[in-house]
Amino acid sequence: MTTSPIDQVLATSRVVVCVGSGGVGKTTTSALIAMHAAYRGQRALVMTIDPARRLANALGLDALDDEVQRIDLPDASGEMWATMLDMKQAFDEIVERYAPDAKTRDAIFSNRFYRYFSTSLAGAQELSASEKLYEVVASGEWDLVVLDTPPTTNALDFLDAPVRFFEALDSKVFQWAIDTSRRGGLLNMGARFVTSTLGRFTGSEFFEELGEFLGHFSALFDGFRDRTRATFRLFADAGTRFVIVTSPDPLTVDEALYFRRRLDELDVRLGGVVVNRVRRAFAHNAWVDASLDALADRLGALDGGDRIARALRLRIARKLLSNAQEFDRLAARDAGVLRDLAGRVEPAPVVAVPLYASDVHDLEALEQMRRDLASSTA
């Protein structure tokens, strides 16, 4: 019995991270991988940090939030669950976990710098997602966790976030700011005259609140540092696989290859490449090679076709053949792109999922895509 590439990935994984550029079906792919795991008898969770809420649409849900929701799959021997990351809540949980006491926790929560840090700071979303992923995996509740990430640029931030944050925590500048705040605040420095001058424009309370934030935040330092180390170990773990999702468009394939190089640099494992919306040639359709007269006759034989003038049927036939021939040309290009891609990412498999007539927006369509993903290779 032949094992599909997706089955091979799931057989050796407890974490699958789907990455790729925008608009290539990455969120849908994440959902169907979790669905396939459920049909294999596993207890699978798919989680997204994509605020566009496309995962809910793919699962046929009206909405998806930070609560874990079970997806009804009547014929599955396992279970499928889904959730969407609430960045602010994830950061609050980090503070709850590492704050030494309730007073420090409350002081951090009420600080304006923390509110900005936990919702708007560049990389905060990716960092909180990394933390949440680690927490979910460490809980041991799931046989498989599938993570959907933002488009490529942000996904790179997602991979780098734990490392960059750890480096920032260990930086001399950050340590200096913490040590200064521990000695009485940023205003108690020899450069008080500088801050008092700046205070004319910003208000001295700006620096006081910043010093307070750094002082309280320093209490979380060791916990953050240990967790960022553990999170990066999770990314590099033998049970974690990264799946690149792309389309056959040459530009998105170039992005996928760039991302593959970045994965190599980070020394994490590539589970495979999923290529969505692959066009298949009309080779099986006898009418593609038919003459205009023959196709016009066939159109006339359709219900009501005899009421259409033959000249119009010939024009319709010409347009249909032109469209089919252009589609075949694009299908041939897609096939060539897939062959080249397979050679450049081997030994990782390249899985081709066909172009559908409509978007995937419910479980029935997702199930069809799952079957194609499980059975199709380039």
C-alpha positions as CSV (number, residue, x, y, z in Angstrom):
1,M,0.0,0.0,0.0
2,T,1.4,3.4,-1.0
3,T,1.6,6.0,1.7
4,S,0.9,9.6,0.7
5,P,3.3,12.4,1.5
6,I,0.9,13.9,3.9
7,D,0.6,10.6,5.8
8,Q,4.4,10.4,5.9
9,V,4.5,13.9,7.5
10,L,1.8,13.1,10.0
11,A,3.4,9.8,11.0
12,T,6.5,11.6,12.3
13,S,5.0,14.9,13.5
14,R,3.4,16.2,16.6
15,V,3.6,19.8,15.3
16,V,3.0,21.1,11.7
17,V,3.6,24.7,10.9
18,C,2.1,26.0,7.6
19,V,3.9,28.9,6.1
20,G,3.7,30.8,2.8
21,S,2.8,34.0,1.0
22,G,-0.7,35.5,1.1
23,G,-3.5,34.2,-1.0
24,V,-2.2,30.7,-1.8
25,G,-4.6,28.7,0.4
26,K,-2.3,28.4,3.5
27,T,-5.1,28.7,6.0
28,T,-7.2,26.1,4.2
29,T,-4.3,23.8,3.9
30,S,-3.7,24.0,7.7
31,A,-7.4,23.1,8.3
32,L,-7.3,20.1,6.0
33,I,-4.1,18.7,7.5
34,A,-5.8,18.7,10.9
35,M,-8.9,17.2,9.3
36,H,-6.8,14.4,7.7
37,A,-5.1,13.7,11.1
38,A,-8.6,13.3,12.6
39,Y,-9.5,10.8,9.9
40,R,-6.3,8.9,10.8
41,G,-7.6,8.6,14.4
42,Q,-5.6,11.4,15.9
43,R,-6.8,14.2,18.2
44,A,-5.8,17.3,16.2
45,L,-5.9,21.0,16.9
46,V,-5.6,23.7,14.2
47,M,-4.8,27.2,15.4
48,T,-4.4,30.4,13.4
49,I,-2.8,33.7,14.1
50,D,-4.3,35.2,10.9
51,P,-6.7,38.0,12.0
52,A,-8.5,37.7,8.6
53,R,-10.6,34.8,10.1
54,R,-10.4,32.7,7.0
55,L,-10.1,29.5,9.1
56,A,-13.6,29.9,10.3
57,N,-14.9,30.2,6.8
58,A,-13.0,27.1,5.7
59,L,-14.5,25.2,8.5
60,G,-18.0,26.4,7.8
61,L,-18.2,28.4,11.0
62,D,-19.7,31.8,11.5
63,A,-16.9,32.8,13.8
64,L,-13.8,31.5,15.5
65,D,-12.2,32.9,18.7
66,D,-9.7,32.0,21.3
67,E,-12.0,29.3,22.7
68,V,-11.1,25.8,21.4
69,Q,-14.1,24.5,19.3
70,R,-14.7,21.0,18.2
71,I,-15.4,20.5,14.5
72,D,-18.0,17.9,13.7
73,L,-16.6,15.2,11.5
74,P,-19.2,12.3,11.7
75,D,-17.1,9.6,10.0
76,A,-13.7,10.5,11.6
77,S,-12.2,8.0,14.1
78,G,-10.3,10.9,15.7
79,E,-11.1,14.5,16.7
80,M,-10.6,17.9,15.1
81,W,-10.6,21.1,17.1
82,A,-9.9,24.7,16.1
83,T,-9.0,28.0,17.7
84,M,-7.7,31.5,16.8
85,L,-5.1,33.3,18.8
86,D,-6.1,36.3,20.8
87,M,-2.7,38.2,21.0
88,K,-3.6,40.4,24.0
89,Q,-4.9,37.4,26.0
90,A,-1.8,35.4,25.1
91,F,0.5,38.1,26.4
92,D,-1.6,38.5,29.6
93,E,-1.2,34.8,30.2
94,I,2.5,35.1,29.9
95,V,2.5,37.8,32.5
96,E,0.2,35.8,34.8
97,R,2.6,32.9,34.5
98,Y,5.9,34.7,35.2
99,A,4.9,37.6,37.5
100,P,6.4,37.0,41.0
101,D,3.3,38.3,42.8
102,A,-0.2,39.9,42.2
103,K,1.1,43.4,42.8
104,T,3.7,43.1,40.0
105,R,1.2,41.5,37.7
106,D,-1.4,44.3,38.2
107,A,1.2,47.0,37.8
108,I,2.2,45.6,34.5
109,F,-1.4,45.2,33.3
110,S,-2.2,48.9,34.1
111,N,1.0,50.3,32.5
112,R,0.5,52.1,29.2
113,F,3.7,50.7,27.8
114,Y,2.5,47.2,28.4
115,R,-0.7,47.8,26.6
116,Y,1.3,49.0,23.6
117,F,3.8,46.2,23.9
118,S,1.2,43.5,24.0
119,T,-0.9,44.6,21.1
120,S,1.1,46.8,18.7
121,L,4.8,46.2,19.0
122,A,6.4,44.7,15.9
123,G,6.8,41.0,16.4
124,A,4.4,40.9,19.4
125,Q,1.9,38.8,17.5
126,E,4.5,36.3,16.4
127,L,6.0,36.1,19.9
128,S,2.7,35.5,21.6
129,A,1.9,32.8,18.9
130,S,5.2,31.1,19.6
131,E,4.4,31.1,23.4
132,K,0.9,29.8,22.8
133,L,2.1,27.1,20.5
134,Y,4.6,25.9,23.1
135,E,1.9,26.0,25.8
136,V,-0.5,23.9,23.7
137,V,2.1,21.3,22.7
138,A,3.4,21.1,26.3
139,S,-0.1,20.4,27.6
140,G,0.0,17.0,26.0
141,E,-3.7,17.2,25.1
142,W,-3.2,16.8,21.4
143,D,-1.6,14.2,19.1
144,L,-1.1,16.9,16.5
145,V,-1.1,20.7,16.6
146,V,-1.3,22.5,13.2
147,L,-0.4,26.2,13.2
148,D,-1.4,28.6,10.4
149,T,0.8,31.6,10.2
150,P,0.5,35.0,8.5
151,P,1.9,35.6,5.0
152,T,5.6,35.0,4.3
153,T,7.2,38.2,5.7
154,N,5.3,37.9,9.0
155,A,5.9,34.2,9.0
156,L,9.6,34.8,8.9
157,D,9.1,37.1,11.9
158,F,7.2,34.3,13.6
159,L,10.2,31.9,13.2
160,D,12.7,34.6,14.3
161,A,10.6,36.1,17.1
162,P,11.8,33.8,19.9
163,V,15.4,34.2,18.9
164,R,15.2,37.9,18.4
165,F,13.4,38.4,21.7
166,F,15.9,36.3,23.6
167,E,18.7,38.3,22.1
168,A,17.0,41.5,23.0
169,L,16.6,40.3,26.6
170,D,20.2,39.5,26.8
171,S,21.3,42.8,25.1
172,K,23.5,45.3,27.1
173,V,21.0,48.1,26.3
174,F,18.1,46.2,27.8
175,Q,20.1,45.1,30.8
176,W,21.3,48.7,31.3
177,A,17.7,49.9,31.3
178,I,16.6,47.3,33.8
179,D,19.6,47.9,36.1
180,T,18.9,51.6,35.9
181,S,15.2,51.2,36.8
182,R,16.2,48.9,39.7
183,R,18.4,51.6,41.1
184,G,15.5,54.0,41.3
185,G,14.2,54.8,37.9
186,L,15.3,56.3,34.7
187,L,15.1,59.8,36.2
188,N,17.7,59.0,38.8
189,M,20.6,59.0,36.3
190,G,23.4,61.4,36.0
191,A,21.7,62.6,32.8
192,R,18.7,64.0,34.6
193,F,19.1,67.3,32.9
194,V,18.6,65.5,29.5
195,T,15.4,63.9,30.6
196,S,14.1,67.0,32.2
197,T,14.7,68.9,29.0
198,L,12.9,66.2,27.0
199,G,10.2,66.2,29.6
200,R,9.3,69.7,28.5
201,F,8.1,68.1,25.3
202,T,6.9,64.7,26.4
203,G,6.2,65.0,30.2
204,S,8.4,63.5,32.8
205,E,5.7,61.0,33.6
206,F,6.6,59.4,30.2
207,F,10.0,58.4,31.6
208,E,8.7,57.5,35.0
209,E,6.2,55.1,33.5
210,L,8.8,53.7,31.1
211,G,11.1,53.1,34.0
212,E,8.3,51.5,36.0
213,F,7.4,49.2,33.2
214,L,11.0,48.1,32.7
215,G,11.5,47.6,36.4
216,H,8.4,45.4,36.7
217,F,9.0,43.7,33.4
218,S,12.5,42.7,34.5
219,A,10.8,40.4,37.0
220,L,9.6,38.3,34.1
221,F,13.1,38.2,32.5
222,D,14.2,34.7,33.5
223,G,10.8,33.2,32.6
224,F,10.8,34.8,29.2
225,R,14.4,33.8,28.5
226,D,13.8,30.1,29.5
227,R,10.6,30.0,27.4
228,T,12.1,31.5,24.3
229,R,14.9,28.9,24.5
230,A,12.3,26.1,24.9
231,T,10.2,27.5,22.0
232,F,13.1,27.5,19.6
233,R,14.0,24.0,20.7
234,L,10.4,23.0,19.8
235,F,10.8,24.5,16.3
236,A,14.0,22.4,15.8
237,D,12.5,19.3,17.4
238,A,12.4,16.1,15.3
239,G,8.6,16.1,15.8
240,T,8.1,19.5,14.2
241,R,7.6,19.9,10.5
242,F,7.2,23.0,8.4
243,V,5.0,22.8,5.3
244,I,5.4,25.5,2.7
245,V,2.1,26.4,0.9
246,T,2.3,28.0,-2.5
247,S,0.7,28.3,-5.9
248,P,2.1,27.4,-9.3
249,D,2.6,31.1,-10.1
250,P,6.3,31.6,-10.6
251,L,6.5,34.6,-8.3
252,T,4.9,32.7,-5.4
253,V,7.2,29.7,-6.1
254,D,10.2,32.0,-5.9
255,E,8.9,33.1,-2.4
256,A,8.5,29.5,-1.5
257,L,12.1,28.7,-2.5
258,Y,13.3,31.7,-0.5
259,F,11.4,30.5,2.5
260,R,12.9,27.0,2.0
261,R,16.4,28.6,2.2
262,R,15.4,30.4,5.4
263,L,14.2,27.1,7.0
264,D,17.6,25.6,6.2
265,E,19.4,28.5,7.8
266,L,17.3,28.0,10.9
267,D,18.0,24.3,10.8
268,V,14.4,23.2,11.0
269,R,12.7,20.4,9.1
270,L,10.8,20.8,5.9
271,G,7.9,18.4,5.8
272,G,6.9,19.2,2.2
273,V,5.5,21.7,-0.2
274,V,1.8,22.0,-1.0
275,V,1.0,23.6,-4.3
276,N,-2.6,24.7,-4.5
277,R,-4.7,25.6,-7.6
278,V,-2.7,23.5,-10.0
279,R,-4.3,23.5,-13.5
280,R,-4.6,20.1,-15.2
281,A,-4.6,19.7,-18.9
282,F,-7.8,18.9,-20.9
283,A,-6.1,15.9,-22.4
284,H,-8.9,13.6,-21.3
285,N,-11.5,15.8,-23.0
286,A,-12.0,14.7,-26.6
287,W,-13.7,18.0,-27.6
288,V,-10.5,19.9,-27.1
289,D,-9.1,18.6,-30.4
290,A,-12.5,18.7,-32.2
291,S,-13.1,20.9,-35.2
292,L,-15.2,24.1,-34.9
293,D,-17.9,22.4,-37.0
294,A,-18.0,19.4,-34.8
295,L,-18.2,21.4,-31.6
296,A,-20.8,23.7,-33.0
297,D,-22.9,20.6,-33.9
298,R,-22.5,19.3,-30.4
299,L,-23.6,22.7,-28.9
300,G,-26.7,22.5,-31.2
301,A,-27.5,19.1,-29.7
302,L,-27.7,20.4,-26.2
303,D,-31.1,21.2,-24.7
304,G,-32.3,24.4,-26.5
305,G,-29.1,24.6,-28.6
306,D,-31.1,24.2,-31.8
307,R,-32.6,27.6,-31.2
308,I,-29.2,29.3,-31.5
309,A,-28.1,30.3,-35.0
310,R,-25.2,28.2,-36.3
311,A,-23.1,31.3,-36.9
312,L,-23.4,32.2,-33.2
313,R,-22.7,28.6,-32.2
314,L,-19.5,28.7,-34.3
315,R,-18.4,31.9,-32.5
316,I,-19.1,30.2,-29.1
317,A,-17.2,27.1,-30.2
318,R,-14.2,29.2,-31.3
319,K,-14.2,31.0,-27.9
320,L,-14.5,27.7,-26.0
321,L,-11.6,26.1,-27.9
322,S,-9.5,29.2,-27.4
323,N,-10.1,29.2,-23.7
324,A,-9.4,25.5,-23.5
325,Q,-6.1,25.8,-25.4
326,E,-5.0,28.7,-23.2
327,F,-5.9,26.7,-20.1
328,D,-3.8,23.8,-21.5
329,R,-0.9,26.1,-22.1
330,L,-1.1,27.3,-18.5
331,A,-1.5,23.7,-17.3
332,A,1.7,22.8,-19.2
333,R,3.5,25.7,-17.5
334,D,2.2,24.6,-14.1
335,A,3.5,21.1,-14.7
336,G,7.0,22.5,-15.6
337,V,7.0,24.6,-12.5
338,L,6.1,21.6,-10.4
339,R,8.9,19.5,-11.9
340,D,11.5,22.3,-11.3
341,L,10.2,22.8,-7.7
342,A,10.4,19.1,-6.9
343,G,14.0,19.0,-8.0
344,R,14.9,22.0,-5.9
345,V,13.3,20.9,-2.6
346,E,14.0,17.2,-2.7
347,P,13.9,15.0,-0.7
348,A,10.9,16.8,0.6
349,P,7.7,15.9,-1.3
350,V,5.8,18.3,-3.5
351,V,2.0,17.8,-3.4
352,A,-0.2,19.2,-6.1
353,V,-3.8,20.1,-5.3
354,P,-6.0,20.9,-8.4
355,L,-7.7,24.1,-9.2
356,Y,-11.3,24.0,-8.1
357,A,-14.3,25.8,-9.7
358,S,-15.0,27.7,-6.5
359,D,-13.3,28.6,-3.2
360,V,-13.3,26.2,-0.3
361,H,-15.8,27.6,2.2
362,D,-17.3,24.6,4.0
363,L,-16.4,21.2,5.3
364,E,-17.7,19.3,2.2
365,A,-15.4,21.3,-0.1
366,L,-12.6,20.9,2.5
367,E,-13.1,17.2,2.6
368,Q,-12.7,17.0,-1.3
369,M,-9.5,19.0,-1.0
370,R,-8.3,16.7,1.7
371,R,-8.8,13.7,-0.5
372,D,-6.9,15.3,-3.3
373,L,-4.1,16.4,-1.0
374,A,-3.8,12.8,0.4
375,S,-3.7,11.2,-3.0
376,S,-2.0,13.6,-5.3
377,T,1.8,14.2,-5.8
378,A,3.7,16.1,-8.4
